[in-house]
């Protein structure tokens, strides 16, 4: 059975733990990069179907995240942090729909 991971600031991920998701609280971009690299290692990659990552941290991990944009698993989904949305999640969703459909239907 596949798992779901959540990577972000401790304040952001704490609520997801109550839902039974695997949470990975990080305190900065370097720590987020290390955790993301570990989660997407080839033997762990088959373990996680979805990785939620806080938008603020995702900005620093663009190159790493882009490796999975055309891959069915793991799905990388950007979520807003405690300070609100940066609009990156919506932009990523729009780009994915454009690739799938061939036009921006949103």
N, C-alpha and C positions, 0 to 999 in steps of 0.2 A: 504494500500500500504506500502511496506517495505521501509526502509530508509538505507542509507549508512553512516557510521561514519568513521572519520579519526582522529587518535590519534597520536600526535607527537609534536615536538618542534614547536614553533610559525612560524619559517621560513619554516618549512616543510609543514605545513598544510594550509598556507594562500592561496596557489594557488587552492586548492581543494574547498575552499569556493566559488570561482568564478564559479565553475562548479555546485554549488547548493548542495553540500554534507554537512552534519553536521560535523563541525570541532570542535575538542577539543584540543586546544593548551595547552601543559603541560610543566612544567619547571624542571621536574625531575622524578625519578623512583617512589617515593612515591605518587606524584600527578597522575602519569600515572596509578599506581595500583588502586587508588581510582576511577578514571574515568572509567577504564576497569571494575571494580567491579560494578559500577553503570550501565554501559551499558549492562552488562550481568545478571543483576538482573532479576529474573523470569518474572516480569511483563514488563520489558523493552526489554527482550530478544526477544520477539515476534515482537518488533518494528523494530529491525535492522537485515537485512539479511546479510550484509557484514560489517565487521569492519577492516579497514586498520590500521595497527599500525607500527610505525617506528621501524626498526630492532634494533637499539640501546636500545630502551626501552623494546622491546620484550624479550631481553636476561634476563632482571630482572623479567619478568612475565611468564617465561616458564611453571611453574606449573599451573598457572591460564589458560594459553592458551591451554595447553595439555588437559584440561577438555573438550574442544570443537573439538578436532581433528577428532573424529568419528561422530560428530553431523552435520547434514546438515545445520543447522542455529543456530547461525550466523557463516558464513565463516570468519575465521580470516586470513587475508592476510598481510604478512610482506612487507613493502616498505622501500627502502633506505632513509636515511636522507640526509641532505645537504652535508655531507662529503663523500657521496658515499655508495656503497653497502658493507655489511659485509659478504655477501654470505649466510645469514640465510634464506632468502626468497627462494633461489634456493634449498637449502637443504630441506626445508619444502615441497616444491613442489615435489621434487624427492621422499621423504618419502610417500607423499600422493599417488603418482602414483604407487609406489611399493605396498602399501596396497590395492589399487583398482585393479591392474592388476595382482599382484603376482610376478612381476619381474621388475627390473629397465630397462625401455625401453627408457629412456632419455640418 
